[in-house]
Amino acid sequence: MLILAWGAGLLLATHFFGKWEDRQNNPNQQPQSVHGDDYIEVRLASGRGGHYLLDGQINGETVTFLLDTGASAVAIPAELAKRLNLKPGAPVTLSTANGLSAGFRTRLSNVQLGDIHLRDVAALIAPGMDGDQVLLGMSALKQLEFTQKGGTLVLRQSTSLK
């Protein structure tokens, strides 16, 4: 009985430590939105490595975004693009930190970051990209105002009609 109790305790500790570690890497798993008179704002805390990760959605499917102001477009790993049923369009040569690679243009009907909704976002399907994280590049970020200070990044979408 003592062995079963120790085993159950170890299993629970492993489970809770894993959840804690996930929150340290991505503290924005359930981003909170602030609504003002003419804006929607999402505040993000930096993760363990100083990166800004955020759980959001592409076309209604949950994904994890890594904000990358150095990327000109939203970049999606090919395997994830298949799961999201994204259609590859015209081929394109991608210039990455690892050199040149081939990819495909695509469009995202809806990108959701908290209560911020972006429509018709240009994106790239990147067959050489590993993992499940989506690089949230400037093709999406250019639709927002963003500021960073002291480990917090604020994304702001204007809701005023202009």
ABEGO torsion letter per residue (X at the ends): XAAAAAAAAAAAAAAAAAAAAAAAABAAABBBBBBBAABBBBBBBBBAAGBBBBBBBBGGBBBBBBBBAABABBBBBAAAAAAAGBBBBBBBBBBBAAEBBBBBBBBBABBBBEABBBBGBBBBBBAABBEABBBBBAAAAAABBBBBBGGBBBBBBBABBX
